[in-house]
């Protein structure tokens, strides 16, 4: 129990949500409780985490979530550990909701120089149709920026995703965006990134794009399952600017979406409903979204990425890094237990 990393969640407390104020002390090691000396209230150390009011052993919980986050089927876990299927599904939902809070915490509190962003969408099989999942990533750090789900692939779905990218972008920093040929992307990025031109005249002001945001599209033409042609279009900026940004970020020599497509494969391996020729279905869109955030947090914080490793000065050893380390979110690769025990301040508003 580390009181320096805990905070009080009492709405009437003056130090609510503040870390490192010295007001949190250990109340009981046996019962795992803290005491806030500002409001004199006690609270469980696990409050705001999936471990709160858990009636099973924590090691079992961590083991089950580890298997689920790496694509192990739920029926296999039920058969192996003798758990009720509803219990495993409830644990999966709690961990996914916690992952959403953790991701939001870092995205809102750690500014990013994105450099190069790619976005794409893929579908999950559900009862009676499909459910679409749109995601984005910062290519230089391989960081998953988040995703949104919707029963239909339309402008509203893409706009919600683009708004997330806009919130993560530092204004004034050069940003290259690479997407596929979906017509909604240019419209959504225009609405999210446009700026008002204030001239002092009466009436509605005009809009313009920031001069440091560039957009490129990769359009693939197919005949059945056969790829016929790949077209690369520059919508914002110039070809020379895009090539220079690709060189600076070391993310290719031409407009591409290969990095987000590789990330899609990672999510397909972790979520059975995303596999193209599998029989697994998802019943509720909420379950799909929570599973996406659990897999995304494990990918960002708990998985080492070979292309991000750094050579040590002495010997042939390498410093293994996760996407979160490359983005400056953390200084080490987290364990899944550490992810589940992390108590984000954003949980106060959840």
Buried (B, 14 or more C-beta within 10 A) or exposed (E): EEBEEBBBBBEEBEBBBBBEBEBBEBBEEEEEBBBBEBBEBBBBBBBBBBBEEBEEEBEEBBBBBBBBBEBBEBEEBBEEBEBEEEBBBEBBBBBBBBBBBBBBBBBEEEEBBBBBBBBBBBBBBBEEEBBBBBBBBBBBBBBBBBBBBBEEBEBEBBBBBBBBBBEBBEEEBBBBBBBBEBEBBBEBBBBBBBBEEEEEEEEEEEEEBBEBBBBBBBEEEEEEEEEEEEEBEBBBBEBEBBBBBBEEBEBBEEBBBEBBBEBBEBBBEBBBBBBEEEEEEBEEBEBBBBBBBBBBBBBBBBBBBEEBBEEEEEEEEEEBBBBBBBBBBBEEBBEBBBBBBBBBBBBBEE
